[in-house]
Amino acid sequence: MISKYPSRCAFQLLIIVSALLLNSLAVAQWQADPGDTRQVKAQAAIDKIKESTPRSAPFFEDAYGFAILPSVTRVAVGFSGGYGKGLVVEGDKLIGTTGFWQFGSGIQAGINNFSMIVFFKDKEALEYFRKREMQFAGQAGVALATIGAMGTPAYNEGVAIIAVTKLGLMFEFSYSGIKFTYKDLPE
């Protein structure tokens, strides 16, 4: 309710405008360049992850940054290999490109294609990612056709990963070596 006193009215209006501005700054998000095919594919993958994985919403709202890999393909027959490439975003700014490599062994067979997003809780987690450190992961799962979602439900050492199956058939119980590469965009 707006007061009949002009100074109080101006103060209330200032509070409302300030709240709206601060709120819009807090939810600033990266916007894909419609003229860049890689960015359009990345945005489509983000939209698909948001739609198919509602638990991803808090990560999109709170993450310091993220790496989005629109298409990762894995092939396995006892041993497995996988590769994908994507973009890295800090806040609302595109800062680099990334690659994903995975090699594994174990009880596994099939082929799988999925989209993956790696959320960084803070600057420290993003900087660690940029150093290209090797990671190891034990995995168990099944993906059939377009059914399947995998990922950590919470941050683990500042990183949360959500992947959504696009297509494939994969059964696995394996141990894998995972490597992400990072390259800054030219200024």
Sequence and secondary structure as in RCSB ss.txt:
>XXXX:A:sequence
MISKYPSRCAFQLLIIVSALLLNSLAVAQWQADPGDTRQVKAQAAIDKIKESTPRSAPFFEDAYGFAILPSVTRV
AVGFSGGYGKGLVVEGDKLIGTTGFWQFGSGIQAGINNFSMIVFFKDKEALEYFRKREMQFAGQAGVALATIGAM
GTPAYNEGVAIIAVTKLGLMFEFSYSGIKFTYKDLPE
>XXXX:A:secstr
   SSHHHHHHHHHHHHHHHHHHHHHT      TT HHHHHHHHHHHHHHHH GGGHHHHHH SEEEEEEEEEEE
EEEEEEEEEEEEEEETTEEEEEEEEEEEEEEEEEEEEEEEEEEEESSHHHHHHHHTT EEEEEEEEEEETTB EE
E SS BTTEEEEEEEEEEEEEEEEEEEEEEEEEE   
